[in-house]
Amino acid sequence: MKALVTGGAGFIGSHIVDRLIKMGLEVAIIDNMYTGQKENINPKAKFYLNDIRDEEVINIIKTEKPDYIFHTAAQMSVPFSVENPKFDLDVNGNGTLNLIKASLEINLKKFIFSSTGGVIYGQMDILPTKEDVILKPLCPYGITKLLCEKYLYFYKQEFGLNFTALRYGNVYGPRQANAHESGVITIFARKVLNNEKCVIYSYDDQPGGMIRDYIYVSDVVDANIAAMNSESDVYNVGTSIGTNTQTLFEIIKEISNIDPGLDVLPPRKGEIKSIYLDISKSKNKLNWSPKIGIKEGMQITLDYFKSIK
């Protein structure tokens, strides 16, 4: 069996690569190294330095003929997408279409798409949120992820493309960069270890800051593996537990025994106050559920950043 992982030098993608190789699959990586890191690249994987928008990617996929494509490459910053919506659309929309086009030219078993449960829903009245609600994304990043899901559904209906879209909560763990807000645990870990003041973005009626569903990276990898043999569908990948940013700070302060202080700022444009995911569908149909709790996951993450400091 062969697999191809886009963004395989990045945070989530590199962990998926490692697991696939451990399972005995041949793995190829496509990554433009825009946010990927050389040290994340598994030496047993074949590496292609390419952007998913490049036409050459189609030739790579036709040459490799993977059984599975795990598409994790993306522009994934909410604030950046607000400031640069055309770039966000180009990478997430056109890049994904490029991969889909190539997938139709090989005998692909499954296209596994890393979507977002953090922003694709918008602000929901019912929490935790199920997959079948009306989606109302409030930022370009969420809009482009929804667009990709719709394209996958179209190509499933018209061309038989077998796909699974996984809507992640806020993923965290070793190897995560802190370039976007879903990396708040990484941001806090680095700042606390450097004894630098942390920041939360708070609301008048929700003083603890944004509420999110934080999911440890190995649990996300488990969901990707489970998706290899699933029906074409969309699944939430989270914990069904909402945690506010203030609580994250208090946990990391406790396990590190360091208190660098905290600044409170107003919320940023495009942000959602509260979102956490109903994972009952994933439990029932993927036979998947998270294993790592927030304190355990944050301890592992903090230990990792200590080791590379």
Secondary structure, 3 states (H helix, E strand, C coil): CEEEEECCCCHHHHHHHHHHHHCCCEEEEEECCCCCCHHHCCCCCEEEECCCCCCHHHHHHHHHCCCEEEECCCCCCHHHHHHCHHHHHHHHHHHHHHHHHHHCCCCCCEEEEEEECCCCCCCCCCCCECCCCCCCCCCHHHHHHHHHHHHHHHHHHHHCCCEEEEEECEEECCCCCCCCHHHHHHHHHHHHHCCCCEEEECECCECCCCEECEEEHHHHHHHHHHHCCCCCEEEEECCCCCEEHHHHHHHHHHHHCCCCCEEEECCCCCCCCECCECCHHHHHHHCCCCCCCHHHHHHHHHHHHHHHC
